[in-house]
Amino acid sequence: MNKKIGKLIVTMFGIGSIKYFPGTFASAITSILYLYFYMIKINYLVLIFINLFLFVYSTWMINNLEGEFEEIDSKQIVIDEFLGQSIPILYFYMIFYEG
């Protein structure tokens, strides 16, 4: 895939470029996104599949974008906040899902 698309995904479409607290903003947006998913009743199995895909893709893409970021563990890479927040949110999502 294109490196620009990969960079957009690992930075959560530019959220990682926010000057202050990019990880906190990514976590907050993740929570809001899951609330929206719950309101429109997206099946949790679809969300689990998307998260598994994002995990594999972002791990591969971060390795391919080695020279794109200033640091090895750049604060611009916030997809890990999304995936980390997704684990407990999906647990409760499955409990309260009434599809």
PDB file as gemmi writes it, atoms N, CA and C in Angstrom:
CRYST1    1.000    1.000    1.000  90.00  90.00  90.00 P 1                      
ATOM      1  N   MET A   1       0.834  -1.190   0.000  1.00  0.00           N  
ATOM      2  CA  MET A   1       0.000   0.000   0.000  1.00  0.00           C  
ATOM      3  C   MET A   1       0.872   1.244   0.000  1.00  0.00           C  
ATOM      4  N   ASN A   2       0.248   2.307  -0.277  1.00  0.00           N  
ATOM      5  CA  ASN A   2       0.922   3.588  -0.333  1.00  0.00           C  
ATOM      6  C   ASN A   2       1.379   4.016   1.072  1.00  0.00           C  
ATOM      7  N   LYS A   3       2.576   4.564   1.167  1.00  0.00           N  
ATOM      8  CA  LYS A   3       3.088   5.005   2.465  1.00  0.00           C  
ATOM      9  C   LYS A   3       2.278   6.156   3.047  1.00  0.00           C  
ATOM     10  N   LYS A   4       1.707   6.999   2.187  1.00  0.00           N  
ATOM     11  CA  LYS A   4       0.886   8.109   2.691  1.00  0.00           C  
ATOM     12  C   LYS A   4      -0.357   7.586   3.396  1.00  0.00           C  
ATOM     13  N   ILE A   5      -0.982   6.574   2.823  1.00  0.00           N  
ATOM     14  CA  ILE A   5      -2.167   5.984   3.449  1.00  0.00           C  
ATOM     15  C   ILE A   5      -1.775   5.315   4.762  1.00  0.00           C  
ATOM     16  N   GLY A   6      -0.662   4.613   4.759  1.00  0.00           N  
ATOM     17  CA  GLY A   6      -0.178   3.965   5.975  1.00  0.00           C  
ATOM     18  C   GLY A   6       0.120   4.962   7.069  1.00  0.00           C  
ATOM     19  N   LYS A   7       0.726   6.075   6.696  1.00  0.00           N  
ATOM     20  CA  LYS A   7       1.043   7.107   7.686  1.00  0.00           C  
ATOM     21  C   LYS A   7      -0.236   7.731   8.235  1.00  0.00           C  
ATOM     22  N   LEU A   8      -1.233   7.902   7.381  1.00  0.00           N  
ATOM     23  CA  LEU A   8      -2.522   8.420   7.857  1.00  0.00           C  
ATOM     24  C   LEU A   8      -3.150   7.476   8.880  1.00  0.00           C  
ATOM     25  N   ILE A   9      -3.035   6.181   8.628  1.00  0.00           N  
ATOM     26  CA  ILE A   9      -3.645   5.212   9.540  1.00  0.00           C  
ATOM     27  C   ILE A   9      -2.900   5.159  10.868  1.00  0.00           C  
ATOM     28  N   VAL A  10      -1.575   5.085  10.847  1.00  0.00           N  
ATOM     29  CA  VAL A  10      -0.838   4.969  12.117  1.00  0.00           C  
ATOM     30  C   VAL A  10      -0.870   6.260  12.928  1.00  0.00           C  
ATOM     31  N   THR A  11      -1.150   7.381  12.281  1.00  0.00           N  
ATOM     32  CA  THR A  11      -1.310   8.641  13.014  1.00  0.00           C  
ATOM     33  C   THR A  11      -2.780   8.966  13.250  1.00  0.00           C  
ATOM     34  N   MET A  12      -3.661   8.042  12.949  1.00  0.00           N  
ATOM     35  CA  MET A  12      -5.114   8.201  13.070  1.00  0.00           C  
ATOM     36  C   MET A  12      -5.586   9.463  12.361  1.00  0.00           C  
ATOM     37  N   PHE A  13      -5.217   9.552  11.091  1.00  0.00           N  
ATOM     38  CA  PHE A  13      -5.620  10.647  10.207  1.00  0.00           C  
ATOM     39  C   PHE A  13      -5.199  12.014  10.731  1.00  0.00           C  
ATOM     40  N   GLY A  14      -3.989  12.062  11.277  1.00  0.00           N  
ATOM     41  CA  GLY A  14      -3.404  13.331  11.683  1.00  0.00           C  
ATOM     42  C   GLY A  14      -3.556  13.662  13.150  1.00  0.00           C  
ATOM     43  N   ILE A  15      -4.254  12.862  13.910  1.00  0.00           N  
ATOM     44  CA  ILE A  15      -4.403  13.134  15.338  1.00  0.00           C  
ATOM     45  C   ILE A  15      -3.040  13.102  16.026  1.00  0.00           C  
ATOM     46  N   GLY A  16      -2.158  12.251  15.554  1.00  0.00           N  
ATOM     47  CA  GLY A  16      -0.820  12.163  16.130  1.00  0.00           C  
ATOM     48  C   GLY A  16       0.010  13.412  15.905  1.00  0.00           C  
ATOM     49  N   SER A  17      -0.407  14.272  15.009  1.00  0.00           N  
ATOM     50  CA  SER A  17       0.328  15.508  14.742  1.00  0.00           C  
ATOM     51  C   SER A  17      -0.090  16.655  15.646  1.00  0.00           C  
ATOM     52  N   ILE A  18      -1.085  16.442  16.504  1.00  0.00           N  
ATOM     53  CA  ILE A  18      -1.487  17.475  17.462  1.00  0.00           C  
ATOM     54  C   ILE A  18      -0.305  17.736  18.391  1.00  0.00           C  
ATOM     55  N   LYS A  19      -0.040  18.994  18.666  1.00  0.00           N  
ATOM     56  CA  LYS A  19       1.162  19.363  19.415  1.00  0.00           C  
ATOM     57  C   LYS A  19       1.157  18.835  20.851  1.00  0.00           C  
ATOM     58  N   TYR A  20       0.038  18.970  21.550  1.00  0.00           N  
ATOM     59  CA  TYR A  20      -0.021  18.558  22.950  1.00  0.00           C  
ATOM     60  C   TYR A  20      -0.968  17.371  23.125  1.00  0.00           C  
ATOM     61  N   PHE A  21      -0.511  16.359  23.824  1.00  0.00           N  
ATOM     62  CA  PHE A  21      -1.293  15.188  24.218  1.00  0.00           C  
ATOM     63  C   PHE A  21      -1.955  14.442  23.054  1.00  0.00           C  
ATOM     64  N   PRO A  22      -1.209  14.074  22.027  1.00  0.00           N  
ATOM     65  CA  PRO A  22      -1.845  13.369  20.907  1.00  0.00           C  
ATOM     66  C   PRO A  22      -2.424  12.009  21.310  1.00  0.00           C  
ATOM     67  N   GLY A  23      -1.779  11.316  22.236  1.00  0.00           N  
ATOM     68  CA  GLY A  23      -2.290  10.016  22.672  1.00  0.00           C  
ATOM     69  C   GLY A  23      -3.600  10.139  23.425  1.00  0.00           C  
ATOM     70  N   THR A  24      -3.718  11.180  24.226  1.00  0.00           N  
ATOM     71  CA  THR A  24      -4.954  11.422  24.966  1.00  0.00           C  
ATOM     72  C   THR A  24      -6.100  11.744  24.010  1.00  0.00           C  
ATOM     73  N   PHE A  25      -5.824  12.578  23.012  1.00  0.00           N  
ATOM     74  CA  PHE A  25      -6.848  12.881  22.016  1.00  0.00           C  
ATOM     75  C   PHE A  25      -7.250  11.628  21.240  1.00  0.00           C  
ATOM     76  N   ALA A  26      -6.285  10.792  20.907  1.00  0.00           N  
ATOM     77  CA  ALA A  26      -6.590   9.557  20.187  1.00  0.00           C  
ATOM     78  C   ALA A  26      -7.474   8.645  21.030  1.00  0.00           C  
ATOM     79  N   SER A  27      -7.180   8.550  22.324  1.00  0.00           N  
ATOM     80  CA  SER A  27      -7.999   7.717  23.213  1.00  0.00           C  
ATOM     81  C   SER A  27      -9.412   8.269  23.339  1.00  0.00           C  
ATOM     82  N   ALA A  28      -9.535   9.583  23.448  1.00  0.00           N  
ATOM     83  CA  ALA A  28     -10.860  10.200  23.562  1.00  0.00           C  
ATOM     84  C   ALA A  28     -11.672   9.990  22.288  1.00  0.00           C  
ATOM     85  N   ILE A  29     -11.044  10.162  21.148  1.00  0.00           N  
ATOM     86  CA  ILE A  29     -11.746   9.969  19.880  1.00  0.00           C  
ATOM     87  C   ILE A  29     -12.136   8.509  19.697  1.00  0.00           C  
ATOM     88  N   THR A  30     -11.296   7.603  20.168  1.00  0.00           N  
ATOM     89  CA  THR A  30     -11.630   6.177  20.113  1.00  0.00           C  
ATOM     90  C   THR A  30     -12.883   5.887  20.918  1.00  0.00           C  
ATOM     91  N   SER A  31     -12.966   6.444  22.110  1.00  0.00           N  
ATOM     92  CA  SER A  31     -14.145   6.237  22.952  1.00  0.00           C  
ATOM     93  C   SER A  31     -15.398   6.791  22.290  1.00  0.00           C  
ATOM     94  N   ILE A  32     -15.300   7.971  21.720  1.00  0.00           N  
ATOM     95  CA  ILE A  32     -16.441   8.580  21.033  1.00  0.00           C  
ATOM     96  C   ILE A  32     -16.847   7.747  19.820  1.00  0.00           C  
ATOM     97  N   LEU A  33     -15.856   7.238  19.109  1.00  0.00           N  
ATOM     98  CA  LEU A  33     -16.129   6.419  17.931  1.00  0.00           C  
ATOM     99  C   LEU A  33     -16.888   5.143  18.302  1.00  0.00           C  
ATOM    100  N   TYR A  34     -16.463   4.492  19.387  1.00  0.00           N  
ATOM    101  CA  TYR A  34     -17.157   3.282  19.820  1.00  0.00           C  
ATOM    102  C   TYR A  34     -18.561   3.583  20.331  1.00  0.00           C  
ATOM    103  N   LEU A  35     -18.761   4.733  20.931  1.00  0.00           N  
ATOM    104  CA  LEU A  35     -20.099   5.127  21.349  1.00  0.00           C  
ATOM    105  C   LEU A  35     -21.002   5.279  20.121  1.00  0.00           C  
ATOM    106  N   TYR A  36     -20.465   5.875  19.075  1.00  0.00           N  
ATOM    107  CA  TYR A  36     -21.211   6.004  17.826  1.00  0.00           C  
ATOM    108  C   TYR A  36     -21.511   4.628  17.221  1.00  0.00           C  
ATOM    109  N   PHE A  37     -20.509   3.734  17.214  1.00  0.00           N  
ATOM    110  CA  PHE A  37     -20.732   2.383  16.701  1.00  0.00           C  
ATOM    111  C   PHE A  37     -21.845   1.680  17.473  1.00  0.00           C  
ATOM    112  N   TYR A  38     -21.865   1.878  18.798  1.00  0.00           N  
ATOM    113  CA  TYR A  38     -22.890   1.252  19.628  1.00  0.00           C  
ATOM    114  C   TYR A  38     -24.270   1.820  19.307  1.00  0.00           C  
ATOM    115  N   MET A  39     -24.332   3.119  19.088  1.00  0.00           N  
ATOM    116  CA  MET A  39     -25.619   3.756  18.787  1.00  0.00           C  
ATOM    117  C   MET A  39     -26.194   3.282  17.455  1.00  0.00           C  
ATOM    118  N   ILE A  40     -25.330   3.029  16.470  1.00  0.00           N  
ATOM    119  CA  ILE A  40     -25.839   2.566  15.176  1.00  0.00           C  
ATOM    120  C   ILE A  40     -25.845   1.033  15.073  1.00  0.00           C  
ATOM    121  N   LYS A  41     -25.504   0.368  16.179  1.00  0.00           N  
ATOM    122  CA  LYS A  41     -25.621  -1.093  16.308  1.00  0.00           C  
ATOM    123  C   LYS A  41     -24.760  -1.888  15.335  1.00  0.00           C  
ATOM    124  N   ILE A  42     -23.480  -1.551  15.262  1.00  0.00           N  
ATOM    125  CA  ILE A  42     -22.554  -2.358  14.472  1.00  0.00           C  
ATOM    126  C   ILE A  42     -22.212  -3.610  15.269  1.00  0.00           C  
ATOM    127  N   ASN A  43     -22.230  -4.751  14.628  1.00  0.00           N  
ATOM    128  CA  ASN A  43     -21.950  -6.023  15.290  1.00  0.00           C  
ATOM    129  C   ASN A  43     -20.518  -6.033  15.820  1.00  0.00           C  
ATOM    130  N   TYR A  44     -20.354  -6.526  17.040  1.00  0.00           N  
ATOM    131  CA  TYR A  44     -19.033  -6.534  17.674  1.00  0.00           C  
ATOM    132  C   TYR A  44     -18.047  -7.449  16.956  1.00  0.00           C  
ATOM    133  N   LEU A  45     -18.518  -8.476  16.265  1.00  0.00           N  
ATOM    134  CA  LEU A  45     -17.594  -9.346  15.531  1.00  0.00           C  
ATOM    135  C   LEU A  45     -16.928  -8.590  14.379  1.00  0.00           C  
ATOM    136  N   VAL A  46     -17.667  -7.695  13.751  1.00  0.00           N  
ATOM    137  CA  VAL A  46     -17.089  -6.855  12.703  1.00  0.00           C  
ATOM    138  C   VAL A  46     -16.001  -5.962  13.296  1.00  0.00           C  
ATOM    139  N   LEU A  47     -16.261  -5.398  14.470  1.00  0.00           N  
ATOM    140  CA  LEU A  47     -15.276  -4.527  15.118  1.00  0.00           C  
ATOM    141  C   LEU A  47     -14.033  -5.305  15.543  1.00  0.00           C  
ATOM    142  N   ILE A  48     -14.221  -6.521  16.008  1.00  0.00           N  
ATOM    143  CA  ILE A  48     -13.069  -7.349  16.375  1.00  0.00           C  
ATOM    144  C   ILE A  48     -12.224  -7.652  15.145  1.00  0.00           C  
ATOM    145  N   PHE A  49     -12.866  -7.987  14.040  1.00  0.00           N  
ATOM    146  CA  PHE A  49     -12.142  -8.250  12.799  1.00  0.00           C  
ATOM    147  C   PHE A  49     -11.375  -7.006  12.337  1.00  0.00           C  
ATOM    148  N   ILE A  50     -12.008  -5.851  12.398  1.00  0.00           N  
ATOM    149  CA  ILE A  50     -11.343  -4.596  12.004  1.00  0.00           C  
ATOM    150  C   ILE A  50     -10.132  -4.335  12.884  1.00  0.00           C  
ATOM    151  N   ASN A  51     -10.267  -4.577  14.188  1.00  0.00           N  
ATOM    152  CA  ASN A  51      -9.144  -4.358  15.102  1.00  0.00           C  
ATOM    153  C   ASN A  51      -7.996  -5.327  14.831  1.00  0.00           C  
ATOM    154  N   LEU A  52      -8.312  -6.563  14.538  1.00  0.00           N  
ATOM    155  CA  LEU A  52      -7.255  -7.523  14.207  1.00  0.00           C  
ATOM    156  C   LEU A  52      -6.526  -7.105  12.932  1.00  0.00           C  
ATOM    157  N   PHE A  53      -7.302  -6.675  11.941  1.00  0.00           N  
ATOM    158  CA  PHE A  53      -6.692  -6.191  10.702  1.00  0.00           C  
ATOM    159  C   PHE A  53      -5.804  -4.974  10.972  1.00  0.00           C  
ATOM    160  N   LEU A  54      -6.312  -4.015  11.745  1.00  0.00           N  
ATOM    161  CA  LEU A  54      -5.528  -2.810  12.044  1.00  0.00           C  
ATOM    162  C   LEU A  54      -4.253  -3.139  12.820  1.00  0.00           C  
ATOM    163  N   PHE A  55      -4.336  -4.109  13.718  1.00  0.00           N  
ATOM    164  CA  PHE A  55      -3.156  -4.506  14.475  1.00  0.00           C  
ATOM    165  C   PHE A  55      -2.062  -5.038  13.550  1.00  0.00           C  
ATOM    166  N   VAL A  56      -2.435  -5.957  12.683  1.00  0.00           N  
ATOM    167  CA  VAL A  56      -1.460  -6.556  11.768  1.00  0.00           C  
ATOM    168  C   VAL A  56      -0.944  -5.505  10.782  1.00  0.00           C  
ATOM    169  N   TYR A  57      -1.856  -4.737  10.196  1.00  0.00           N  
ATOM    170  CA  TYR A  57      -1.467  -3.736   9.198  1.00  0.00           C  
ATOM    171  C   TYR A  57      -0.588  -2.650   9.805  1.00  0.00           C  
ATOM    172  N   SER A  58      -0.961  -2.140  10.980  1.00  0.00           N  
ATOM    173  CA  SER A  58      -0.177  -1.054  11.565  1.00  0.00           C  
ATOM    174  C   SER A  58       1.203  -1.528  12.016  1.00  0.00           C  
ATOM    175  N   THR A  59       1.298  -2.768  12.502  1.00  0.00           N  
ATOM    176  CA  THR A  59       2.615  -3.305  12.865  1.00  0.00           C  
ATOM    177  C   THR A  59       3.508  -3.383  11.636  1.00  0.00           C  
ATOM    178  N   TRP A  60       2.963  -3.874  10.548  1.00  0.00           N  
ATOM    179  CA  TRP A  60       3.717  -3.969   9.296  1.00  0.00           C  
ATOM    180  C   TRP A  60       4.066  -2.573   8.774  1.00  0.00           C  
ATOM    181  N   MET A  61       3.111  -1.657   8.839  1.00  0.00           N  
ATOM    182  CA  MET A  61       3.321  -0.331   8.272  1.00  0.00           C  
ATOM    183  C   MET A  61       4.323   0.482   9.085  1.00  0.00           C  
ATOM    184  N   ILE A  62       4.305   0.351  10.393  1.00  0.00           N  
ATOM    185  CA  ILE A  62       5.267   1.078  11.229  1.00  0.00           C  
ATOM    186  C   ILE A  62       6.684   0.642  10.882  1.00  0.00           C  
ATOM    187  N   ASN A  63       6.875  -0.641  10.620  1.00  0.00           N  
ATOM    188  CA  ASN A  63       8.198  -1.113  10.210  1.00  0.00           C  
ATOM    189  C   ASN A  63       8.596  -0.542   8.848  1.00  0.00           C  
ATOM    190  N   ASN A  64       7.641  -0.357   7.954  1.00  0.00           N  
ATOM    191  CA  ASN A  64       7.935   0.202   6.637  1.00  0.00           C  
ATOM    192  C   ASN A  64       8.146   1.712   6.656  1.00  0.00           C  
ATOM    193  N   LEU A  65       7.658   2.379   7.680  1.00  0.00           N  
ATOM    194  CA  LEU A  65       7.783   3.834   7.778  1.00  0.00           C  
ATOM    195  C   LEU A  65       8.942   4.245   8.681  1.00  0.00           C  
ATOM    196  N   GLU A  66       9.958   3.430   8.766  1.00  0.00           N  
ATOM    197  CA  GLU A  66      11.058   3.658   9.692  1.00  0.00           C  
ATOM    198  C   GLU A  66      11.680   5.052   9.598  1.00  0.00           C  
ATOM    199  N   GLY A  67      11.922   5.559   8.423  1.00  0.00           N  
ATOM    200  CA  GLY A  67      12.583   6.846   8.281  1.00  0.00           C  
ATOM    201  C   GLY A  67      11.651   8.039   8.242  1.00  0.00           C  
ATOM    202  N   GLU A  68      10.357   7.820   8.338  1.00  0.00           N  
ATOM    203  CA  GLU A  68       9.372   8.902   8.221  1.00  0.00           C  
ATOM    204  C   GLU A  68       9.208   9.716   9.497  1.00  0.00           C  
ATOM    205  N   PHE A  69       9.529   9.148  10.644  1.00  0.00           N  
ATOM    206  CA  PHE A  69       9.333   9.813  11.920  1.00  0.00           C  
ATOM    207  C   PHE A  69      10.687  10.166  12.536  1.00  0.00           C  
ATOM    208  N   GLU A  70      10.696  11.204  13.381  1.00  0.00           N  
ATOM    209  CA  GLU A  70      11.941  11.671  13.982  1.00  0.00           C  
ATOM    210  C   GLU A  70      12.494  10.696  15.017  1.00  0.00           C  
ATOM    211  N   GLU A  71      11.612  10.032  15.752  1.00  0.00           N  
ATOM    212  CA  GLU A  71      12.018   9.119  16.817  1.00  0.00           C  
ATOM    213  C   GLU A  71      11.607   7.686  16.459  1.00  0.00           C  
ATOM    214  N   ILE A  72      12.214   6.741  17.160  1.00  0.00           N  
ATOM    215  CA  ILE A  72      11.834   5.336  16.952  1.00  0.00           C  
ATOM    216  C   ILE A  72      10.414   5.109  17.459  1.00  0.00           C  
ATOM    217  N   ASP A  73      10.119   5.570  18.672  1.00  0.00           N  
ATOM    218  CA  ASP A  73       8.772   5.460  19.241  1.00  0.00           C  
ATOM    219  C   ASP A  73       8.150   6.854  19.220  1.00  0.00           C  
ATOM    220  N   SER A  74       7.807   7.296  18.041  1.00  0.00           N  
ATOM    221  CA  SER A  74       7.313   8.656  17.841  1.00  0.00           C  
ATOM    222  C   SER A  74       5.957   8.862  18.503  1.00  0.00           C  
ATOM    223  N   LYS A  75       5.757  10.055  19.057  1.00  0.00           N  
ATOM    224  CA  LYS A  75       4.463  10.367  19.655  1.00  0.00           C  
ATOM    225  C   LYS A  75       3.391  10.561  18.585  1.00  0.00           C  
ATOM    226  N   GLN A  76       3.794  10.665  17.333  1.00  0.00           N  
ATOM    227  CA  GLN A  76       2.836  10.797  16.242  1.00  0.00           C  
ATOM    228  C   GLN A  76       2.096   9.487  15.969  1.00  0.00           C  
ATOM    229  N   ILE A  77       2.702   8.378  16.325  1.00  0.00           N  
ATOM    230  CA  ILE A  77       2.070   7.072  16.103  1.00  0.00           C  
ATOM    231  C   ILE A  77       1.101   6.819  17.252  1.00  0.00           C  
ATOM    232  N   VAL A  78      -0.191   6.966  16.967  1.00  0.00           N  
ATOM    233  CA  VAL A  78      -1.206   6.832  18.011  1.00  0.00           C  
ATOM    234  C   VAL A  78      -2.177   5.682  17.754  1.00  0.00           C  
ATOM    235  N   ILE A  79      -1.899   4.874  16.756  1.00  0.00           N  
ATOM    236  CA  ILE A  79      -2.778   3.733  16.485  1.00  0.00           C  
ATOM    237  C   ILE A  79      -2.745   2.746  17.656  1.00  0.00           C  
ATOM    238  N   ASP A  80      -1.645   2.732  18.409  1.00  0.00           N  
ATOM    239  CA  ASP A  80      -1.574   1.855  19.571  1.00  0.00           C  
ATOM    240  C   ASP A  80      -2.550   2.289  20.664  1.00  0.00           C  
ATOM    241  N   GLU A  81      -2.804   3.601  20.781  1.00  0.00           N  
ATOM    242  CA  GLU A  81      -3.814   4.069  21.727  1.00  0.00           C  
ATOM    243  C   GLU A  81      -5.200   3.583  21.295  1.00  0.00           C  
ATOM    244  N   PHE A  82      -5.470   3.654  19.999  1.00  0.00           N  
ATOM    245  CA  PHE A  82      -6.750   3.169  19.489  1.00  0.00           C  
ATOM    246  C   PHE A  82      -6.925   1.685  19.798  1.00  0.00           C  
ATOM    247  N   LEU A  83      -5.919   0.900  19.472  1.00  0.00           N  
ATOM    248  CA  LEU A  83      -6.016  -0.547  19.675  1.00  0.00           C  
ATOM    249  C   LEU A  83      -6.052  -0.901  21.155  1.00  0.00           C  
ATOM    250  N   GLY A  84      -5.286  -0.174  21.964  1.00  0.00           N  
ATOM    251  CA  GLY A  84      -5.280  -0.434  23.407  1.00  0.00           C  
ATOM    252  C   GLY A  84      -6.613  -0.096  24.056  1.00  0.00           C  
ATOM    253  N   GLN A  85      -7.219   1.006  23.648  1.00  0.00           N  
ATOM    254  CA  GLN A  85      -8.532   1.381  24.171  1.00  0.00           C  
ATOM    255  C   GLN A  85      -9.606   0.418  23.684  1.00  0.00           C  
ATOM    256  N   SER A  86      -9.414  -0.134  22.504  1.00  0.00           N  
ATOM    257  CA  SER A  86     -10.424  -1.006  21.907  1.00  0.00           C  
ATOM    258  C   SER A  86     -10.635  -2.292  22.700  1.00  0.00           C  
ATOM    259  N   ILE A  87      -9.607  -2.781  23.345  1.00  0.00           N  
ATOM    260  CA  ILE A  87      -9.720  -4.058  24.061  1.00  0.00           C  
ATOM    261  C   ILE A  87     -10.756  -3.982  25.187  1.00  0.00           C  
ATOM    262  N   PRO A  88     -10.626  -3.070  26.158  1.00  0.00           N  
ATOM    263  CA  PRO A  88     -11.662  -3.036  27.207  1.00  0.00           C  
ATOM    264  C   PRO A  88     -13.014  -2.537  26.695  1.00  0.00           C  
ATOM    265  N   ILE A  89     -13.003  -1.611  25.746  1.00  0.00           N  
ATOM    266  CA  ILE A  89     -14.271  -1.104  25.220  1.00  0.00           C  
ATOM    267  C   ILE A  89     -15.028  -2.231  24.513  1.00  0.00           C  
ATOM    268  N   LEU A  90     -14.334  -3.041  23.731  1.00  0.00           N  
ATOM    269  CA  LEU A  90     -14.999  -4.153  23.043  1.00  0.00           C  
ATOM    270  C   LEU A  90     -15.536  -5.195  24.020  1.00  0.00           C  
ATOM    271  N   TYR A  91     -14.863  -5.368  25.143  1.00  0.00           N  
ATOM    272  CA  TYR A  91     -15.363  -6.302  26.160  1.00  0.00           C  
ATOM    273  C   TYR A  91     -16.753  -5.865  26.634  1.00  0.00           C  
ATOM    274  N   PHE A  92     -16.868  -4.592  27.004  1.00  0.00           N  
ATOM    275  CA  PHE A  92     -18.165  -4.095  27.460  1.00  0.00           C  
ATOM    276  C   PHE A  92     -19.161  -3.970  26.308  1.00  0.00           C  
ATOM    277  N   TYR A  93     -18.653  -3.692  25.138  1.00  0.00           N  
ATOM    278  CA  TYR A  93     -19.507  -3.629  23.947  1.00  0.00           C  
ATOM    279  C   TYR A  93     -20.200  -4.968  23.744  1.00  0.00           C  
ATOM    280  N   MET A  94     -19.450  -6.060  23.891  1.00  0.00           N  
ATOM    281  CA  MET A  94     -20.029  -7.393  23.716  1.00  0.00           C  
ATOM    282  C   MET A  94     -21.061  -7.699  24.793  1.00  0.00           C  
ATOM    283  N   ILE A  95     -20.815  -7.245  26.018  1.00  0.00           N  
ATOM    284  CA  ILE A  95     -21.750  -7.512  27.106  1.00  0.00           C  
ATOM    285  C   ILE A  95     -23.077  -6.792  26.881  1.00  0.00           C  
ATOM    286  N   PHE A  96     -23.015  -5.545  26.447  1.00  0.00           N  
ATOM    287  CA  PHE A  96     -24.229  -4.741  26.330  1.00  0.00           C  
ATOM    288  C   PHE A  96     -24.822  -4.720  24.928  1.00  0.00           C  
ATOM    289  N   TYR A  97     -24.205  -5.411  23.984  1.00  0.00           N  
ATOM    290  CA  TYR A  97     -24.690  -5.404  22.603  1.00  0.00           C  
ATOM    291  C   TYR A  97     -26.046  -6.094  22.520  1.00  0.00           C  
ATOM    292  N   GLU A  98     -27.000  -5.443  21.887  1.00  0.00           N  
ATOM    293  CA  GLU A  98     -28.352  -5.996  21.744  1.00  0.00           C  
ATOM    294  C   GLU A  98     -28.741  -6.048  20.286  1.00  0.00           C  
ATOM    295  N   GLY A  99     -27.866  -6.571  19.439  1.00  0.00           N  
ATOM    296  CA  GLY A  99     -28.081  -6.592  18.009  1.00  0.00           C  
ATOM    297  C   GLY A  99     -29.266  -7.314  17.598  1.00  0.00           C  
TER     298      GLY A  99                                                      
END                                                                             
